Amino acid sequence: MINKIKAFICILIPIVLAYALNTKFGDLPPTLKFLNPFTGFWQNAESTSIKTDKKITLKGTHQNVDIAFDDRMIPHVFAQNDYDVYFAQGYVTAMHRLWQMDFQTRFAAGRISEVVGKKAIELDKYQRRMGMVFGAENSLEGMMADPKSKEMILAYTAGINAYIHSLSRSQLPIEYKILDFKPEDWTPIKCALLLKQMSAVLAMGSDEFYMTNIRNKFGTDVVKDLFPDYPFKEDPIIPVGTKWDFKPLPIPAEPPVFTDSRTANIKTKQKEEGIGSNNWALSGAKTASGHPILANDPHLDLTLPSIWYQIQLHAPGINAYGVSLPGAPGIIIGFNKDIAWGVTNVAADVLDFYQVKFKDDTHKSYWYNNAWKNTSNRMEKIVVRGEKSITDTVVYTHHGPVVYLQKTNFSKAGNIPVGNALRWIAHEKSNELKTFYLLNRGKNYNDYRKALTFFTAPAQNFVFASADNDIAITANGKFPLKWKDQGKFILDGTAASNDWQGWIPASENPTVKNPPRNFVSSANQSSTDSSYPYYINWEFSPYERGKRINDRLAAMNNATADSIINMQTDNYSIHAQNILPAILVMVDRNKLNATQKEALRIVSSWNKHYEAKSLAASVFDLWTKRIQFNIWDDEFTIADIPMRYPSRDRTVQLILHEPNAKWIDNVNTPVKESLADLINEAFKYSCDSLERKFGPIGKLWEWGNFKHTNIPHLAKIPGFGSKTLMTGGGKMTINALNESNGPSWRMVIELGKMPKGHGVFPGGQSGNPGSIFYDNMIDTWANGKLYDLFFMQSANDGNAKIISRLKISKK
């Protein structure tokens, strides 16, 4: 009997071990699979020697395709027709970024539970309930209705799948091995999902619930005073005084103020400063060459793998270079022989919540326009790894999804009002791919204007320059025709007068061509001055970056690529220029300790540049944030009534011109504080905070160390992110860098007989942490340098540094 037990144990142990070593437990990958020397993570270490030539045969191509990879592993695709150029783009993008493409589209679609199990269920519900898949389906319908866009998306999809089908388990990207799942076939809906995710990232947040609470507590007059529809200081994108050469449509009548809102305890995600960008173009009148120069640096959350993928696409009718979004065909930001283009976020108000009045708890009917109207249901099936699938029912009104009908314990859900329907431009039928199809092939200003008519969301400031010496900028997107301030406060979903009342004609979007000042620019500030007849939004990003750009461009003559590249890393603070003299004189030196006196000396002699080694920048940044807190927090932070502070612009106006305003006094203390009291407390607070965190005043107080810029892995996998980068810049400088948000692609293009391109992003072409091309551009980016871009004219162009070639033959 004992021998039988021993024999049973001897059989059982290897079975249990085999099961344990091949099974995923929690966040740990299956140990045996992961460590397998033939198929595990060891296989993801790439050789530093590059195989120079490779030929493959693929079913699906129409003709042969040549791809040359330069010394940064950037592919230059040479095809003989449109289908093959996008097929090859899909193939090489998947070759370098498959896991990233897969993960981002699963995230957008609410399908992370399929990979990580039940802990992601609420995240997946949130994505579905926000209408991400619904919007992607509508966009895909628009794309597939256009023959050219349809060909793009089908060819790109086929190219991705050709690469996926070529992979063995050993060749899978390492993240698949860590998370223990396999890639599925790519589908066209994934391309649309990627564009929807970009709309979500750039939506920036929602303030109408805060504003409604503020109006309810303080009244309309305070809202007009502290939250004005146009800022105290501004330097708009379209130059002041630009004439509008159109007869505007009638503006919808404003309905009575909605006072029955039930949003008092809603605490939505506030708009984030820093999710922005810069772009500008100078005419030949201001450049040394006599030809335009265009620059762009879109600011986004930085990740490894990088957000962008560099590529050149060459086929009959197209020869374009720039960056693409891994998972979508075409070039988003870039140039060709004749034109260059770039984008920044407009921050248009195209996301509104409507309070819905349901007939009863069945949510089958809602009151609208003096009648009961039926809702519709969308059934969202969520597959959960290791568990039973669940079905989530989402109620839709004519406005869009009612995101939540009851509170749920999920952080993102806390941003969404219960019982409100979401009206969002990202749910509209659209075809952004056609915009980039046309821009990639554009030759002149008219082509640029035509391309923009197809772009719906997210609204972007498209900057343009051409070899014809035209420059232009357009605040572009599909903008709802609204009454002034529609969406600034919660909207009544029962009244038809609160609906979006049509659309601003695309030809009447704010635009300017060849202005007298000989440059155009944007940095997410107000689109226009107050003369523009339509409402786009009541609040845009603060003006300081745009002001600094315009100041520098106005003074610039004989500009070169080098002067523009240097300008992209300009760290000068217009905010410090505006406010520092006024607050320095209020500091009472006699009440400071030794550390505080030294900090005051350093700030007093500061050159107002957010340089990496600047101690003053750290003190000033903390100091001014604390001043804003001291002025507004006592009135605008109240339990159970979420509100937001007035803007930085309004705070500067108060400090400079209203030092005795009632808002200065802290209502929670028995004494009456002066502005000097608040400024002194804030200065001591900033010094004490830095001392507690970093010790005595010295090197550790430097701005680069305080800011702690780094580039994390997309899925936050430890060890796959970057080191801490000792860089300058800040949210309110041209070089808008903070901890992990900043210039995701810096590009400068010199137009002329043959364009010269310069660019860099913080990462590398490869998504494989085991590749030398994973993060090889980070240091160049951190140092403010750009690479020369090889704009090849043929597959054998001798001017490019080519290290390998891939020839795709049709089967």
Disulfide bonds with the S-S distance in Angstrom:
none
